[in-house]
């Protein structure tokens, strides 16, 4: 129920809670830029399904709001 209400149900995405507590969006953007440069194919998260293929694209889509 929490994941549905916070926008992270059945998809790779930061929850509403996580988005609401970020104070330094520029630092987040810089960290995401570094992470998106990695050659990532597989993403394992603590909620939801493992992204077996297309990890780089999935991460880019998940954090597009930033």
CHARMM internal coordinates of N, CA and C (Angstrom, degrees):
IC EDIT
DIST 1 N 1 CA 1.4399
DIST 1 CA 1 C 1.5395
ANGL 1 N 1 CA 1 C 109.99
DIST 1 C 2 N 1.3486
ANGL 1 CA 1 C 2 N 115.89
DIHE 1 N 1 CA 1 C 2 N -43.61
DIST 2 N 2 CA 1.4640
ANGL 1 C 2 N 2 CA 119.64
DIHE 1 CA 1 C 2 N 2 CA -179.98
DIST 2 CA 2 C 1.5338
ANGL 2 N 2 CA 2 C 111.18
DIHE 1 C 2 N 2 CA 2 C -59.06
DIST 2 C 3 N 1.3246
ANGL 2 CA 2 C 3 N 116.61
DIHE 2 N 2 CA 2 C 3 N -46.81
DIST 3 N 3 CA 1.4581
ANGL 2 C 3 N 3 CA 119.65
DIHE 2 CA 2 C 3 N 3 CA -178.51
DIST 3 CA 3 C 1.5204
ANGL 3 N 3 CA 3 C 111.71
DIHE 2 C 3 N 3 CA 3 C -64.24
DIST 3 C 4 N 1.3095
ANGL 3 CA 3 C 4 N 117.78
DIHE 3 N 3 CA 3 C 4 N -36.98
DIST 4 N 4 CA 1.4679
ANGL 3 C 4 N 4 CA 120.39
DIHE 3 CA 3 C 4 N 4 CA 176.97
DIST 4 CA 4 C 1.5201
ANGL 4 N 4 CA 4 C 110.80
DIHE 3 C 4 N 4 CA 4 C -62.90
DIST 4 C 5 N 1.3240
ANGL 4 CA 4 C 5 N 116.13
DIHE 4 N 4 CA 4 C 5 N -47.25
DIST 5 N 5 CA 1.4595
ANGL 4 C 5 N 5 CA 120.22
DIHE 4 CA 4 C 5 N 5 CA -178.09
DIST 5 CA 5 C 1.5262
ANGL 5 N 5 CA 5 C 112.79
DIHE 4 C 5 N 5 CA 5 C -68.70
DIST 5 C 6 N 1.3150
ANGL 5 CA 5 C 6 N 116.89
DIHE 5 N 5 CA 5 C 6 N -27.47
DIST 6 N 6 CA 1.4629
ANGL 5 C 6 N 6 CA 119.31
DIHE 5 CA 5 C 6 N 6 CA -175.54
DIST 6 CA 6 C 1.5250
ANGL 6 N 6 CA 6 C 113.96
DIHE 5 C 6 N 6 CA 6 C -98.92
DIST 6 C 7 N 1.3304
ANGL 6 CA 6 C 7 N 117.33
DIHE 6 N 6 CA 6 C 7 N 7.16
DIST 7 N 7 CA 1.4505
ANGL 6 C 7 N 7 CA 120.72
DIHE 6 CA 6 C 7 N 7 CA 173.43
DIST 7 CA 7 C 1.5117
ANGL 7 N 7 CA 7 C 116.72
DIHE 6 C 7 N 7 CA 7 C 82.96
DIST 7 C 8 N 1.3222
ANGL 7 CA 7 C 8 N 117.81
DIHE 7 N 7 CA 7 C 8 N 18.76
DIST 8 N 8 CA 1.4618
ANGL 7 C 8 N 8 CA 119.81
DIHE 7 CA 7 C 8 N 8 CA -178.65
DIST 8 CA 8 C 1.5277
ANGL 8 N 8 CA 8 C 112.78
DIHE 7 C 8 N 8 CA 8 C -123.16
DIST 8 C 9 N 1.3145
ANGL 8 CA 8 C 9 N 117.32
DIHE 8 N 8 CA 8 C 9 N 19.24
DIST 9 N 9 CA 1.4603
ANGL 8 C 9 N 9 CA 120.56
DIHE 8 CA 8 C 9 N 9 CA -178.63
DIST 9 CA 9 C 1.5248
ANGL 9 N 9 CA 9 C 110.28
DIHE 8 C 9 N 9 CA 9 C -77.65
DIST 9 C 10 N 1.3089
ANGL 9 CA 9 C 10 N 116.38
DIHE 9 N 9 CA 9 C 10 N 125.07
DIST 10 N 10 CA 1.4613
ANGL 9 C 10 N 10 CA 125.84
DIHE 9 CA 9 C 10 N 10 CA 176.35
DIST 10 CA 10 C 1.5244
ANGL 10 N 10 CA 10 C 113.33
DIHE 9 C 10 N 10 CA 10 C 55.56
DIST 10 C 11 N 1.3144
ANGL 10 CA 10 C 11 N 116.29
DIHE 10 N 10 CA 10 C 11 N 34.13
DIST 11 N 11 CA 1.4631
ANGL 10 C 11 N 11 CA 120.07
DIHE 10 CA 10 C 11 N 11 CA 174.15
DIST 11 CA 11 C 1.5181
ANGL 11 N 11 CA 11 C 108.96
DIHE 10 C 11 N 11 CA 11 C -158.40
DIST 11 C 12 N 1.2777
ANGL 11 CA 11 C 12 N 115.53
DIHE 11 N 11 CA 11 C 12 N 157.15
DIST 12 N 12 CA 1.4615
ANGL 11 C 12 N 12 CA 121.40
DIHE 11 CA 11 C 12 N 12 CA 176.75
DIST 12 CA 12 C 1.5204
ANGL 12 N 12 CA 12 C 107.27
DIHE 11 C 12 N 12 CA 12 C -80.93
DIST 12 C 13 N 1.3336
ANGL 12 CA 12 C 13 N 116.68
DIHE 12 N 12 CA 12 C 13 N 113.05
DIST 13 N 13 CA 1.4636
ANGL 12 C 13 N 13 CA 121.39
DIHE 12 CA 12 C 13 N 13 CA -179.10
DIST 13 CA 13 C 1.5218
ANGL 13 N 13 CA 13 C 109.87
DIHE 12 C 13 N 13 CA 13 C -166.73
DIST 13 C 14 N 1.3280
ANGL 13 CA 13 C 14 N 116.91
DIHE 13 N 13 CA 13 C 14 N 147.71
DIST 14 N 14 CA 1.4654
ANGL 13 C 14 N 14 CA 119.02
DIHE 13 CA 13 C 14 N 14 CA 172.98
DIST 14 CA 14 C 1.5293
ANGL 14 N 14 CA 14 C 108.84
DIHE 13 C 14 N 14 CA 14 C -71.76
DIST 14 C 15 N 1.3064
ANGL 14 CA 14 C 15 N 116.27
DIHE 14 N 14 CA 14 C 15 N 145.64
DIST 15 N 15 CA 1.4684
ANGL 14 C 15 N 15 CA 119.73
DIHE 14 CA 14 C 15 N 15 CA -179.77
DIST 15 CA 15 C 1.5266
ANGL 15 N 15 CA 15 C 110.46
DIHE 14 C 15 N 15 CA 15 C -74.75
DIST 15 C 16 N 1.3136
ANGL 15 CA 15 C 16 N 115.27
DIHE 15 N 15 CA 15 C 16 N 165.26
DIST 16 N 16 CA 1.4538
ANGL 15 C 16 N 16 CA 120.86
DIHE 15 CA 15 C 16 N 16 CA 176.82
DIST 16 CA 16 C 1.5265
ANGL 16 N 16 CA 16 C 110.91
DIHE 15 C 16 N 16 CA 16 C -58.49
DIST 16 C 17 N 1.3219
ANGL 16 CA 16 C 17 N 116.63
DIHE 16 N 16 CA 16 C 17 N -37.93
DIST 17 N 17 CA 1.4648
ANGL 16 C 17 N 17 CA 120.88
DIHE 16 CA 16 C 17 N 17 CA 178.97
DIST 17 CA 17 C 1.5261
ANGL 17 N 17 CA 17 C 110.45
DIHE 16 C 17 N 17 CA 17 C -61.30
DIST 17 C 18 N 1.3024
ANGL 17 CA 17 C 18 N 116.99
DIHE 17 N 17 CA 17 C 18 N -47.62
DIST 18 N 18 CA 1.4647
ANGL 17 C 18 N 18 CA 120.91
DIHE 17 CA 17 C 18 N 18 CA 179.11
DIST 18 CA 18 C 1.5238
ANGL 18 N 18 CA 18 C 110.20
DIHE 17 C 18 N 18 CA 18 C -60.60
DIST 18 C 19 N 1.3177
ANGL 18 CA 18 C 19 N 117.42
DIHE 18 N 18 CA 18 C 19 N -46.85
DIST 19 N 19 CA 1.4625
ANGL 18 C 19 N 19 CA 120.33
DIHE 18 CA 18 C 19 N 19 CA 179.80
DIST 19 CA 19 C 1.5279
ANGL 19 N 19 CA 19 C 111.80
DIHE 18 C 19 N 19 CA 19 C -61.25
DIST 19 C 20 N 1.3234
ANGL 19 CA 19 C 20 N 117.11
DIHE 19 N 19 CA 19 C 20 N -34.54
DIST 20 N 20 CA 1.4651
ANGL 19 C 20 N 20 CA 120.03
DIHE 19 CA 19 C 20 N 20 CA -175.91
DIST 20 CA 20 C 1.5356
ANGL 20 N 20 CA 20 C 113.65
DIHE 19 C 20 N 20 CA 20 C -76.08
DIST 20 C 21 N 1.3294
ANGL 20 CA 20 C 21 N 118.30
DIHE 20 N 20 CA 20 C 21 N -22.28
DIST 21 N 21 CA 1.4671
ANGL 20 C 21 N 21 CA 120.02
DIHE 20 CA 20 C 21 N 21 CA -177.78
DIST 21 CA 21 C 1.5305
ANGL 21 N 21 CA 21 C 113.41
DIHE 20 C 21 N 21 CA 21 C -96.23
DIST 21 C 22 N 1.3060
ANGL 21 CA 21 C 22 N 118.16
DIHE 21 N 21 CA 21 C 22 N -2.83
DIST 22 N 22 CA 1.4656
ANGL 21 C 22 N 22 CA 120.62
DIHE 21 CA 21 C 22 N 22 CA 178.78
DIST 22 CA 22 C 1.5193
ANGL 22 N 22 CA 22 C 108.92
DIHE 21 C 22 N 22 CA 22 C -74.14
DIST 22 C 23 N 1.3179
ANGL 22 CA 22 C 23 N 115.05
DIHE 22 N 22 CA 22 C 23 N 123.82
DIST 23 N 23 CA 1.4707
ANGL 22 C 23 N 23 CA 120.49
DIHE 22 CA 22 C 23 N 23 CA -178.46
DIST 23 CA 23 C 1.5191
ANGL 23 N 23 CA 23 C 111.94
DIHE 22 C 23 N 23 CA 23 C -101.34
DIST 23 C 24 N 1.3056
ANGL 23 CA 23 C 24 N 117.23
DIHE 23 N 23 CA 23 C 24 N -34.75
DIST 24 N 24 CA 1.4641
ANGL 23 C 24 N 24 CA 120.81
DIHE 23 CA 23 C 24 N 24 CA -176.70
DIST 24 CA 24 C 1.5282
ANGL 24 N 24 CA 24 C 109.30
DIHE 23 C 24 N 24 CA 24 C -111.68
DIST 24 C 25 N 1.3033
ANGL 24 CA 24 C 25 N 115.82
DIHE 24 N 24 CA 24 C 25 N 85.47
DIST 25 N 25 CA 1.4684
ANGL 24 C 25 N 25 CA 120.72
DIHE 24 CA 24 C 25 N 25 CA -177.20
DIST 25 CA 25 C 1.5265
ANGL 25 N 25 CA 25 C 112.23
DIHE 24 C 25 N 25 CA 25 C -64.61
DIST 25 C 26 N 1.3128
ANGL 25 CA 25 C 26 N 117.62
DIHE 25 N 25 CA 25 C 26 N -31.31
DIST 26 N 26 CA 1.4685
ANGL 25 C 26 N 26 CA 120.15
DIHE 25 CA 25 C 26 N 26 CA 177.68
DIST 26 CA 26 C 1.5224
ANGL 26 N 26 CA 26 C 110.80
DIHE 25 C 26 N 26 CA 26 C -64.59
DIST 26 C 27 N 1.3197
ANGL 26 CA 26 C 27 N 117.64
DIHE 26 N 26 CA 26 C 27 N -39.66
DIST 27 N 27 CA 1.4660
ANGL 26 C 27 N 27 CA 120.99
DIHE 26 CA 26 C 27 N 27 CA 177.66
DIST 27 CA 27 C 1.5250
ANGL 27 N 27 CA 27 C 110.16
DIHE 26 C 27 N 27 CA 27 C -65.79
DIST 27 C 28 N 1.3267
ANGL 27 CA 27 C 28 N 116.60
DIHE 27 N 27 CA 27 C 28 N -38.92
DIST 28 N 28 CA 1.4668
ANGL 27 C 28 N 28 CA 120.32
DIHE 27 CA 27 C 28 N 28 CA 177.43
DIST 28 CA 28 C 1.5203
ANGL 28 N 28 CA 28 C 109.68
DIHE 27 C 28 N 28 CA 28 C -63.97
DIST 28 C 29 N 1.3206
ANGL 28 CA 28 C 29 N 116.86
DIHE 28 N 28 CA 28 C 29 N -45.03
DIST 29 N 29 CA 1.4759
ANGL 28 C 29 N 29 CA 120.41
DIHE 28 CA 28 C 29 N 29 CA 179.19
DIST 29 CA 29 C 1.5226
ANGL 29 N 29 CA 29 C 111.19
DIHE 28 C 29 N 29 CA 29 C -60.43
DIST 29 C 30 N 1.3263
ANGL 29 CA 29 C 30 N 117.10
DIHE 29 N 29 CA 29 C 30 N -41.23
DIST 30 N 30 CA 1.4661
ANGL 29 C 30 N 30 CA 120.52
DIHE 29 CA 29 C 30 N 30 CA 179.15
DIST 30 CA 30 C 1.5289
ANGL 30 N 30 CA 30 C 110.84
DIHE 29 C 30 N 30 CA 30 C -64.58
DIST 30 C 31 N 1.3167
ANGL 30 CA 30 C 31 N 116.88
DIHE 30 N 30 CA 30 C 31 N -42.57
DIST 31 N 31 CA 1.4712
ANGL 30 C 31 N 31 CA 120.90
DIHE 30 CA 30 C 31 N 31 CA 178.28
DIST 31 CA 31 C 1.5227
ANGL 31 N 31 CA 31 C 110.63
DIHE 30 C 31 N 31 CA 31 C -64.38
DIST 31 C 32 N 1.3147
ANGL 31 CA 31 C 32 N 116.57
DIHE 31 N 31 CA 31 C 32 N -42.98
DIST 32 N 32 CA 1.4662
ANGL 31 C 32 N 32 CA 120.35
DIHE 31 CA 31 C 32 N 32 CA 179.26
DIST 32 CA 32 C 1.5241
ANGL 32 N 32 CA 32 C 111.36
DIHE 31 C 32 N 32 CA 32 C -64.26
DIST 32 C 33 N 1.3299
ANGL 32 CA 32 C 33 N 117.13
DIHE 32 N 32 CA 32 C 33 N -38.12
DIST 33 N 33 CA 1.4666
ANGL 32 C 33 N 33 CA 120.42
DIHE 32 CA 32 C 33 N 33 CA 178.30
DIST 33 CA 33 C 1.5238
ANGL 33 N 33 CA 33 C 110.67
DIHE 32 C 33 N 33 CA 33 C -61.72
DIST 33 C 34 N 1.3331
ANGL 33 CA 33 C 34 N 116.18
DIHE 33 N 33 CA 33 C 34 N -42.11
DIST 34 N 34 CA 1.4744
ANGL 33 C 34 N 34 CA 119.26
DIHE 33 CA 33 C 34 N 34 CA 177.31
DIST 34 CA 34 C 1.5240
ANGL 34 N 34 CA 34 C 110.81
DIHE 33 C 34 N 34 CA 34 C -64.97
DIST 34 C 35 N 1.3230
ANGL 34 CA 34 C 35 N 116.65
DIHE 34 N 34 CA 34 C 35 N -44.36
DIST 35 N 35 CA 1.4716
ANGL 34 C 35 N 35 CA 120.34
DIHE 34 CA 34 C 35 N 35 CA -178.50
DIST 35 CA 35 C 1.5259
ANGL 35 N 35 CA 35 C 111.20
DIHE 34 C 35 N 35 CA 35 C -65.95
DIST 35 C 36 N 1.3194
ANGL 35 CA 35 C 36 N 117.17
DIHE 35 N 35 CA 35 C 36 N -35.61
DIST 36 N 36 CA 1.4605
ANGL 35 C 36 N 36 CA 119.94
DIHE 35 CA 35 C 36 N 36 CA -178.83
DIST 36 CA 36 C 1.5229
ANGL 36 N 36 CA 36 C 112.22
DIHE 35 C 36 N 36 CA 36 C -72.88
DIST 36 C 37 N 1.3110
ANGL 36 CA 36 C 37 N 117.58
DIHE 36 N 36 CA 36 C 37 N -14.28
DIST 37 N 37 CA 1.4635
ANGL 36 C 37 N 37 CA 120.89
DIHE 36 CA 36 C 37 N 37 CA 175.86
DIST 37 CA 37 C 1.5270
ANGL 37 N 37 CA 37 C 111.72
DIHE 36 C 37 N 37 CA 37 C -79.61
DIST 37 C 38 N 1.3216
ANGL 37 CA 37 C 38 N 117.30
DIHE 37 N 37 CA 37 C 38 N -15.67
DIST 38 N 38 CA 1.4611
ANGL 37 C 38 N 38 CA 120.77
DIHE 37 CA 37 C 38 N 38 CA 178.94
DIST 38 CA 38 C 1.5211
ANGL 38 N 38 CA 38 C 110.19
DIHE 37 C 38 N 38 CA 38 C -69.62
DIST 38 C 39 N 1.3166
ANGL 38 CA 38 C 39 N 115.94
DIHE 38 N 38 CA 38 C 39 N 149.10
DIST 39 N 39 CA 1.4613
ANGL 38 C 39 N 39 CA 121.51
DIHE 38 CA 38 C 39 N 39 CA 177.44
DIST 39 CA 39 C 1.5292
ANGL 39 N 39 CA 39 C 108.16
DIHE 38 C 39 N 39 CA 39 C -86.16
DIST 39 C 40 N 1.3343
ANGL 39 CA 39 C 40 N 116.08
DIHE 39 N 39 CA 39 C 40 N 80.96
DIST 40 N 40 CA 1.4648
ANGL 39 C 40 N 40 CA 122.23
DIHE 39 CA 39 C 40 N 40 CA -174.78
DIST 40 CA 40 C 1.5188
ANGL 40 N 40 CA 40 C 110.09
DIHE 39 C 40 N 40 CA 40 C -102.40
DIST 40 C 41 N 1.2984
ANGL 40 CA 40 C 41 N 116.07
DIHE 40 N 40 CA 40 C 41 N 128.26
DIST 41 N 41 CA 1.4557
ANGL 40 C 41 N 41 CA 120.96
DIHE 40 CA 40 C 41 N 41 CA 175.88
DIST 41 CA 41 C 1.5217
ANGL 41 N 41 CA 41 C 110.46
DIHE 40 C 41 N 41 CA 41 C -110.02
DIST 41 C 42 N 1.3287
ANGL 41 CA 41 C 42 N 116.39
DIHE 41 N 41 CA 41 C 42 N -37.16
DIST 42 N 42 CA 1.4704
ANGL 41 C 42 N 42 CA 121.95
DIHE 41 CA 41 C 42 N 42 CA -174.94
DIST 42 CA 42 C 1.5222
ANGL 42 N 42 CA 42 C 110.02
DIHE 41 C 42 N 42 CA 42 C -117.99
DIST 42 C 43 N 1.3421
ANGL 42 CA 42 C 43 N 116.50
DIHE 42 N 42 CA 42 C 43 N 132.66
DIST 43 N 43 CA 1.4624
ANGL 42 C 43 N 43 CA 121.58
DIHE 42 CA 42 C 43 N 43 CA 179.30
DIST 43 CA 43 C 1.5249
ANGL 43 N 43 CA 43 C 108.32
DIHE 42 C 43 N 43 CA 43 C -123.42
DIST 43 C 44 N 1.3285
ANGL 43 CA 43 C 44 N 116.20
DIHE 43 N 43 CA 43 C 44 N 125.30
DIST 44 N 44 CA 1.4633
ANGL 43 C 44 N 44 CA 122.24
DIHE 43 CA 43 C 44 N 44 CA 178.22
DIST 44 CA 44 C 1.5251
ANGL 44 N 44 CA 44 C 107.18
DIHE 43 C 44 N 44 CA 44 C -112.70
DIST 44 C 45 N 1.3168
ANGL 44 CA 44 C 45 N 116.08
DIHE 44 N 44 CA 44 C 45 N 121.68
DIST 45 N 45 CA 1.4676
ANGL 44 C 45 N 45 CA 121.16
DIHE 44 CA 44 C 45 N 45 CA -179.07
DIST 45 CA 45 C 1.5179
ANGL 45 N 45 CA 45 C 109.33
DIHE 44 C 45 N 45 CA 45 C -116.20
DIST 45 C 46 N 1.3236
ANGL 45 CA 45 C 46 N 115.84
DIHE 45 N 45 CA 45 C 46 N 166.79
DIST 46 N 46 CA 1.4626
ANGL 45 C 46 N 46 CA 119.21
DIHE 45 CA 45 C 46 N 46 CA -178.26
DIST 46 CA 46 C 1.5319
ANGL 46 N 46 CA 46 C 112.29
DIHE 45 C 46 N 46 CA 46 C -82.63
DIST 46 C 47 N 1.3162
ANGL 46 CA 46 C 47 N 117.83
DIHE 46 N 46 CA 46 C 47 N -6.37
DIST 47 N 47 CA 1.4666
ANGL 46 C 47 N 47 CA 121.28
DIHE 46 CA 46 C 47 N 47 CA 175.13
DIST 47 CA 47 C 1.5227
ANGL 47 N 47 CA 47 C 107.70
DIHE 46 C 47 N 47 CA 47 C -137.81
DIST 47 C 48 N 1.2933
ANGL 47 CA 47 C 48 N 116.53
DIHE 47 N 47 CA 47 C 48 N 146.90
DIST 48 N 48 CA 1.4654
ANGL 47 C 48 N 48 CA 119.82
DIHE 47 CA 47 C 48 N 48 CA 177.25
DIST 48 CA 48 C 1.5080
ANGL 48 N 48 CA 48 C 113.23
DIHE 47 C 48 N 48 CA 48 C 82.92
DIST 48 C 49 N 1.3111
ANGL 48 CA 48 C 49 N 114.48
DIHE 48 N 48 CA 48 C 49 N -170.40
DIST 49 N 49 CA 1.4555
ANGL 48 C 49 N 49 CA 122.07
DIHE 48 CA 48 C 49 N 49 CA -176.55
DIST 49 CA 49 C 1.5250
ANGL 49 N 49 CA 49 C 111.88
DIHE 48 C 49 N 49 CA 49 C -83.92
DIST 49 C 50 N 1.3186
ANGL 49 CA 49 C 50 N 114.79
DIHE 49 N 49 CA 49 C 50 N 155.73
DIST 50 N 50 CA 1.4555
ANGL 49 C 50 N 50 CA 121.69
DIHE 49 CA 49 C 50 N 50 CA 173.50
DIST 50 CA 50 C 1.5248
ANGL 50 N 50 CA 50 C 107.30
DIHE 49 C 50 N 50 CA 50 C -74.55
DIST 50 C 51 N 1.3186
ANGL 50 CA 50 C 51 N 117.00
DIHE 50 N 50 CA 50 C 51 N 135.50
DIST 51 N 51 CA 1.4585
ANGL 50 C 51 N 51 CA 121.81
DIHE 50 CA 50 C 51 N 51 CA 174.30
DIST 51 CA 51 C 1.5209
ANGL 51 N 51 CA 51 C 105.96
DIHE 50 C 51 N 51 CA 51 C -87.60
DIST 51 C 52 N 1.3228
ANGL 51 CA 51 C 52 N 117.36
DIHE 51 N 51 CA 51 C 52 N 107.08
DIST 52 N 52 CA 1.4656
ANGL 51 C 52 N 52 CA 121.85
DIHE 51 CA 51 C 52 N 52 CA -174.50
DIST 52 CA 52 C 1.5255
ANGL 52 N 52 CA 52 C 112.68
DIHE 51 C 52 N 52 CA 52 C -81.24
DIST 52 C 53 N 1.3227
ANGL 52 CA 52 C 53 N 117.43
DIHE 52 N 52 CA 52 C 53 N -30.75
DIST 53 N 53 CA 1.4621
ANGL 52 C 53 N 53 CA 121.20
DIHE 52 CA 52 C 53 N 53 CA -178.48
DIST 53 CA 53 C 1.5194
ANGL 53 N 53 CA 53 C 109.22
DIHE 52 C 53 N 53 CA 53 C -138.11
DIST 53 C 54 N 1.3076
ANGL 53 CA 53 C 54 N 116.03
DIHE 53 N 53 CA 53 C 54 N 150.31
DIST 54 N 54 CA 1.4587
ANGL 53 C 54 N 54 CA 120.31
DIHE 53 CA 53 C 54 N 54 CA 177.44
DIST 54 CA 54 C 1.5116
ANGL 54 N 54 CA 54 C 113.74
DIHE 53 C 54 N 54 CA 54 C 73.09
DIST 54 C 55 N 1.3103
ANGL 54 CA 54 C 55 N 116.97
DIHE 54 N 54 CA 54 C 55 N 34.90
DIST 55 N 55 CA 1.4574
ANGL 54 C 55 N 55 CA 121.61
DIHE 54 CA 54 C 55 N 55 CA -177.14
DIST 55 CA 55 C 1.5141
ANGL 55 N 55 CA 55 C 113.84
DIHE 54 C 55 N 55 CA 55 C -60.72
DIST 55 C 56 N 1.3183
ANGL 55 CA 55 C 56 N 117.00
DIHE 55 N 55 CA 55 C 56 N -41.59
DIST 56 N 56 CA 1.4680
ANGL 55 C 56 N 56 CA 120.14
DIHE 55 CA 55 C 56 N 56 CA -179.54
DIST 56 CA 56 C 1.5268
ANGL 56 N 56 CA 56 C 110.47
DIHE 55 C 56 N 56 CA 56 C -60.45
DIST 56 C 57 N 1.2985
ANGL 56 CA 56 C 57 N 117.17
DIHE 56 N 56 CA 56 C 57 N -46.14
DIST 57 N 57 CA 1.4710
ANGL 56 C 57 N 57 CA 122.30
DIHE 56 CA 56 C 57 N 57 CA 178.52
DIST 57 CA 57 C 1.5294
ANGL 57 N 57 CA 57 C 111.09
DIHE 56 C 57 N 57 CA 57 C -64.73
DIST 57 C 58 N 1.3248
ANGL 57 CA 57 C 58 N 117.12
DIHE 57 N 57 CA 57 C 58 N -40.58
DIST 58 N 58 CA 1.4643
ANGL 57 C 58 N 58 CA 120.81
DIHE 57 CA 57 C 58 N 58 CA 179.55
DIST 58 CA 58 C 1.5236
ANGL 58 N 58 CA 58 C 111.64
DIHE 57 C 58 N 58 CA 58 C -63.18
DIST 58 C 59 N 1.3320
ANGL 58 CA 58 C 59 N 116.75
DIHE 58 N 58 CA 58 C 59 N -41.26
DIST 59 N 59 CA 1.4583
ANGL 58 C 59 N 59 CA 120.46
DIHE 58 CA 58 C 59 N 59 CA 178.89
DIST 59 CA 59 C 1.5284
ANGL 59 N 59 CA 59 C 109.83
DIHE 58 C 59 N 59 CA 59 C -67.40
DIST 59 C 60 N 1.3305
ANGL 59 CA 59 C 60 N 117.02
DIHE 59 N 59 CA 59 C 60 N -42.06
DIST 60 N 60 CA 1.4650
ANGL 59 C 60 N 60 CA 120.28
DIHE 59 CA 59 C 60 N 60 CA 178.78
DIST 60 CA 60 C 1.5275
ANGL 60 N 60 CA 60 C 110.81
DIHE 59 C 60 N 60 CA 60 C -60.30
DIST 60 C 61 N 1.3239
ANGL 60 CA 60 C 61 N 116.81
DIHE 60 N 60 CA 60 C 61 N -43.92
DIST 61 N 61 CA 1.4682
ANGL 60 C 61 N 61 CA 121.02
DIHE 60 CA 60 C 61 N 61 CA 178.98
DIST 61 CA 61 C 1.5255
ANGL 61 N 61 CA 61 C 111.61
DIHE 60 C 61 N 61 CA 61 C -66.73
DIST 61 C 62 N 1.3100
ANGL 61 CA 61 C 62 N 116.53
DIHE 61 N 61 CA 61 C 62 N -39.50
DIST 62 N 62 CA 1.4708
ANGL 61 C 62 N 62 CA 120.23
DIHE 61 CA 61 C 62 N 62 CA -176.88
DIST 62 CA 62 C 1.5263
ANGL 62 N 62 CA 62 C 111.86
DIHE 61 C 62 N 62 CA 62 C -64.20
DIST 62 C 63 N 1.3166
ANGL 62 CA 62 C 63 N 116.42
DIHE 62 N 62 CA 62 C 63 N -34.54
DIST 63 N 63 CA 1.4563
ANGL 62 C 63 N 63 CA 120.33
DIHE 62 CA 62 C 63 N 63 CA -175.47
DIST 63 CA 63 C 1.5288
ANGL 63 N 63 CA 63 C 112.53
DIHE 62 C 63 N 63 CA 63 C -109.86
DIST 63 C 64 N 1.3157
ANGL 63 CA 63 C 64 N 117.17
DIHE 63 N 63 CA 63 C 64 N 22.26
DIST 64 N 64 CA 1.4730
ANGL 63 C 64 N 64 CA 120.94
DIHE 63 CA 63 C 64 N 64 CA -178.59
DIST 64 CA 64 C 1.5263
ANGL 64 N 64 CA 64 C 112.64
DIHE 63 C 64 N 64 CA 64 C -61.64
DIST 64 C 65 N 1.3294
ANGL 64 CA 64 C 65 N 118.39
DIHE 64 N 64 CA 64 C 65 N -27.36
DIST 65 N 65 CA 1.4650
ANGL 64 C 65 N 65 CA 121.52
DIHE 64 CA 64 C 65 N 65 CA -179.25
DIST 65 CA 65 C 1.5217
ANGL 65 N 65 CA 65 C 112.57
DIHE 64 C 65 N 65 CA 65 C -65.45
DIST 65 C 66 N 1.3183
ANGL 65 CA 65 C 66 N 116.46
DIHE 65 N 65 CA 65 C 66 N -23.04
DIST 66 N 66 CA 1.4579
ANGL 65 C 66 N 66 CA 120.23
DIHE 65 CA 65 C 66 N 66 CA -178.40
DIST 66 CA 66 C 1.5026
ANGL 66 N 66 CA 66 C 110.37
DIHE 65 C 66 N 66 CA 66 C -85.55
END
COOR INIT
IC SEED 1 N 1 CA 1 C
IC BUILD
